[in-house]
Amino acid sequence: MPMQMGTIGDSKRSLELGTVLLSYGTYTNLELLEHYGFLLNEYSNEKAFIVLEPDMYSLCSWPGDSLYICQNGKPSFALLSSLRLWATAPNQRRSSGHLACSGNLLSTDNEITVMKWLVKTCQGLLDALPTSVEQDELLGKLIKSAEDFPVNFEEQSSFIVELLSSLETNGIMDIIVGKRIKSISRFQFALKVKPDYDCTVLANG
């Protein structure tokens, strides 16, 4: 029997009957990996959380999980509002607070101060990571090649020597020292999550 077509709600898209639509809420890729064991490419819910300094955080009433940078590099509403209030002179915060919390731009100078702080903070996050996006992509390619390599992963081979040397050079051996690498795919997942995070932060910086 031919599959009929149906329209759901006010959507203009026609979906085949029997199609199952799944939503994983607002999980980040790291949370999807932790809870479900997979990742999504070009995932719109990817976030880079920003921790405010104590004196900055005391000015806002937003929860910490609402202070982040979106995948497109834009700060969240809560983060931007909090930073705008922080960048306001102390004697003007009382009169300008409602404007900042409503998402309004307070002044050009205020916005420049906010963006400079964000760029500096994002660069600090990237500098603190043991590897760059380019290095992670290179490691990912090396590990991808290992899947087709006709030897056991633990056997002594020139490829393994090259891989371990690259891990050590980039400081990743310090993270996995004392642990046995049992699955190439697991390590690929770890390498994929970090570049997604890096690119989210880079989009702002």
C-alpha positions in Angstrom: 0.0 0.0 0.0 1.5 3.4 -0.9 2.6 5.6 1.9 0.2 8.6 2.3 1.3 12.1 3.1 0.0 14.2 5.9 0.5 17.6 7.3 1.2 18.2 11.0 -0.2 21.4 12.6 0.5 24.6 10.8 3.7 23.4 9.3 4.1 23.8 5.6 6.3 20.7 5.4 4.6 17.4 4.5 5.8 14.5 6.5 5.4 10.8 5.7 2.9 9.1 7.9 4.7 6.9 10.4 7.7 9.4 10.7 9.0 9.6 14.3 10.2 13.0 15.4 12.6 13.0 18.3 13.8 15.9 20.4 16.6 15.8 22.9 15.8 19.1 24.5 18.6 21.5 25.1 21.4 19.1 25.7 24.8 20.1 24.5 26.8 17.6 22.4 28.8 16.6 25.5 25.6 15.9 27.4 24.2 13.9 24.5 27.4 11.8 24.5 27.1 11.3 28.3 23.4 10.4 28.3 22.8 8.8 24.9 26.2 7.8 23.5 26.2 9.8 20.3 26.9 13.3 18.8 25.1 15.5 16.3 26.9 17.5 13.6 26.2 21.2 13.4 24.1 21.0 16.5 22.3 24.3 17.3 22.2 23.6 21.0 26.0 23.5 21.4 27.1 26.0 24.1 30.3 27.3 25.7 29.5 28.2 29.3 31.1 31.4 30.7 31.9 31.7 34.4 31.6 35.2 35.6 33.9 36.7 38.3 32.2 36.8 41.8 31.8 40.6 41.7 30.2 40.4 38.2 27.9 37.4 39.1 26.7 39.2 42.2 25.0 41.8 40.0 22.8 39.4 38.1 20.0 37.0 39.2 20.5 34.6 36.3 21.4 30.9 37.0 24.9 29.9 35.9 23.6 27.5 33.2 22.0 30.5 31.4 25.3 32.2 30.9 26.8 30.9 27.7 27.9 31.6 24.1 25.7 30.0 21.4 27.1 27.9 18.5 26.9 31.0 16.3 29.1 33.0 18.6 26.4 35.2 20.1 26.2 35.5 23.9 23.0 34.3 25.5 20.4 36.9 26.6 21.3 36.4 30.3 25.1 36.7 29.7 24.7 39.8 27.6 22.4 41.5 30.1 24.6 40.7 33.0 27.7 42.0 31.3 26.0 45.2 30.2 25.0 45.9 33.8 28.5 45.1 35.0 30.0 47.5 32.4 27.7 50.3 33.7 29.2 52.8 36.2 28.2 51.8 39.8 26.3 55.0 40.3 24.2 54.4 37.2 23.3 50.7 37.7 20.2 51.4 39.7 18.7 53.6 37.0 19.9 51.5 34.1 19.4 48.0 35.5 15.9 47.6 34.1 17.1 48.5 30.6 20.0 46.0 30.8 17.7 43.2 32.1 15.3 44.0 29.2 18.0 43.3 26.6 18.5 46.9 25.6 21.8 48.3 24.4 22.8 50.9 27.0 25.5 52.8 25.1 28.2 52.3 22.4 31.0 52.5 25.0 29.2 50.0 27.2 28.8 47.5 24.4 32.5 47.9 23.4 33.5 47.1 27.0 31.3 44.1 27.0 32.6 42.7 23.7 36.2 43.3 24.7 35.7 41.3 27.9 34.0 38.5 26.0 36.9 38.3 23.4 39.5 38.3 26.2 37.6 35.6 28.2 37.1 33.4 25.1 40.7 33.7 24.2 41.7 32.7 27.7 39.5 29.6 27.5 41.1 28.6 24.2 44.6 29.2 25.5 43.9 27.0 28.6 43.1 24.0 26.4 45.9 21.5 25.7 45.3 21.5 22.0 44.0 23.7 19.2 41.2 22.9 16.7 43.8 22.2 14.0 45.6 19.7 16.2 42.4 18.0 17.2 41.4 17.6 13.6 44.8 16.2 12.8 44.5 13.6 15.6 41.0 12.8 14.4 42.3 12.0 10.9 45.1 9.8 12.3 42.6 7.8 14.4 40.2 7.5 11.5 43.1 6.0 9.5 43.6 3.5 12.2 40.2 2.0 11.6 41.4 0.7 8.2 44.9 -0.2 9.4 45.4 -4.0 9.0 46.9 -4.5 12.5 45.7 -4.7 16.1 45.6 -1.2 17.7 47.9 -2.4 20.5 50.5 -3.9 18.2 53.8 -2.2 17.8 53.7 -0.4 14.5 54.9 2.8 12.9 51.4 4.2 13.0 51.0 3.6 16.7 54.3 5.2 17.4 53.3 8.2 15.3 49.9 8.5 17.0 51.3 8.2 20.5 54.0 10.7 19.7 51.4 13.1 18.5 49.4 12.6 21.7 52.4 13.2 23.8 53.4 16.3 21.9 50.0 17.8 22.3 49.8 17.0 26.0 46.9 14.5 25.7 49.0 11.6 27.1 48.9 13.4 30.5 45.1 13.0 30.4 45.0 9.4 29.5 48.1 8.2 31.3 47.5 5.0 33.3 44.4 4.2 31.3 44.2 1.6 28.5 42.8 2.8 25.2 40.3 0.0 24.4 38.3 1.6 21.6 39.3 3.9 18.8 35.7 5.1 18.4 35.6 6.3 22.0 38.6 8.4 21.5 37.1 9.8 18.3 34.0 10.9 20.2 36.2 12.8 22.7 38.2 14.5 19.9 34.9 15.5 18.2 33.4 17.1 21.3 36.3 19.4 21.9 36.5 21.0 18.4 32.8 21.6 18.6 33.4 23.5 21.8 36.4 25.3 20.4 34.5 26.5 17.4 31.7 27.8 19.5 34.2 29.9 21.5 36.1 30.9 18.4 32.9 32.1 16.8 32.6 34.8 19.5 36.3 35.6 19.6 
